[in-house]
Amino acid sequence: MMMPDTSVLDGPQGTRTNPRPAVDPLGALVPALLRRDGDGLAVKDAASGIYIHADARLLAWLGCELGDVIGHDDSALFEPAVATLLCTAEQAALAQAEPLTSEHKFEQRGVRREFSVLRQRLDSGDGRVLLAAVWRDLLPLRRTEAQRAAAIEQLEQQRRDNEQLRREMQDHTLRDSETGLYNRAHFEDQLRREVDLSTREHREFALVSIEIDPLPADVVALGGAARTRVYEALGRLLRGNTRAMDASCRFDEARFAVLLSGVGLATAHSRMEGLRRQCATQIVAHEGRDIGFTASMGVASFPHTANGQEELRAACDLALADARQRGGNHVTLASIRFDPS
C-alpha cells in the first residue's frame, strides 16, 4: 500500500520543505482486521523473495522465531517442493495488479497445515516492489465443515429412521399380526383404487378369494395354535407368490383374498393353480407333528366377469363356493359375463 505524501508546499515558489511524518490512515485497521479474522501477515522483497516482515501469528503457525524468518527466503523455511509451489504462486501474484488467492497444503515440523494465502503486489515508494501475503489457517474451517456435515448427516439419518419407523408403525396397523397380510379395510381401499385405475386405462386385473379347506379332526383337536401355524404358512405362501404391485389380505379367520394387478383370467388361474399345489404339499410343524392343509380358490377378473367392485366380489365368492362344492383343493374361474352391447 502506498503511504500518502504528507510533505508541505510552503517553501519558495511552492517548493517542498521537510515533510511531516507519514501516517497511514489504515495502519491501525489492518492489524485489527488480521486479529479479528485470525490471519497472519508476511511481507517480502519481491525481487529477492526475502522476508522483511512476519507477524506473531504466522511465526506460531510455522513454528519459527522472528530471526529464523526475517532476512531469509522460503528455501530456508520449507521443504524444496513446498518452497517451489510458494514461489510459483508468488510469481503469479506479482504478474497482475489485483490480489490473488491460492491454497497450500504441506507438513511443517510434523504438523499438517492447510492455508489460504491472499497475495498483493505493493510499491514501497522507494523504488522497491514488495509482496504482501495474508495467510489464513483453513484447518479450523475444515473441522467446522466436517462437523457441520456430520451433524447434517446425523439429522438426515434420524429423519430416515423416523420415516422408517413411521412406515413400520403405519404398516403394522394395516397388516394382520399372524399372517403379515393386509387387513380387510386396507385391501378394500386398494381394490377400489385398482377398479378406478383399470376403468380409466381400460386394462384388466384379477381378484381371488381363498379359503382354507376344513382341517382334519385330529388337527382341530390340537387347538387354536395349530390353526395359527396353518394361517401363518398360507400367509408366507401368498407373500412369496405376489408381486409388489399385487396385494393380498386376510379377510377373516380362514378367508383370504389376492388382487393381481394387470393380470387376465387365464394368467390368474395359472398362478393360483401353482399356489394351490404349493398349499397341498406344504408341511407345517407343530408340537412334533407335521400338519398338511389345502385351499379352495375362486378367480374373477375385471372387466370380463364383472364391471364393478361389488359385482367382482360376488363373482369371486360364487367361484369359491363352486370350488368348495367340488370337494375343495380346487381353483374355479368365475363365469365370463355376456354383454350384448
Sequence and secondary structure as in RCSB ss.txt:
>XXXX:A:sequence
MMMPDTSVLDGPQGTRTNPRPAVDPLGALVPALLRRDGDGLAVKDAASGIYIHADARLLAWLGCELGDVIGHDDS
ALFEPAVATLLCTAEQAALAQAEPLTSEHKFEQRGVRREFSVLRQRLDSGDGRVLLAAVWRDLLPLRRTEAQRAA
AIEQLEQQRRDNEQLRREMQDHTLRDSETGLYNRAHFEDQLRREVDLSTREHREFALVSIEIDPLPADVVALGGA
ARTRVYEALGRLLRGNTRAMDASCRFDEARFAVLLSGVGLATAHSRMEGLRRQCATQIVAHEGRDIGFTASMGVA
SFPHTANGQEELRAACDLALADARQRGGNHVTLASIRFDPS
>XXXX:A:secstr
          SGGG   S      TTTTHHHHHHHHHT EEEEEETTT  EEEE HHHHHHHT  HHHHBT  GG
GTS HHHHHHHHHHHHHHHTSSS EEEEEEEEETTEEEEEEEEEEEEE SSS EEEEEEEEE HHHHHHHHHHHH
HHHHHHHHHHHHHHHHHHHHHHHHB TTT  B HHHHHHHHHHHHHHHHHHT  EEEEEEEE    HHHHTT HH
HHHHHHHHHHHHHHHTS TT EEEE SSSEEEEEETT  HHHHHHHHHHHHHHHHH  EEETTEEE   EEEEEE
EETTT SSHHHHHHHHHHHHHHHHHTTSS EEE        
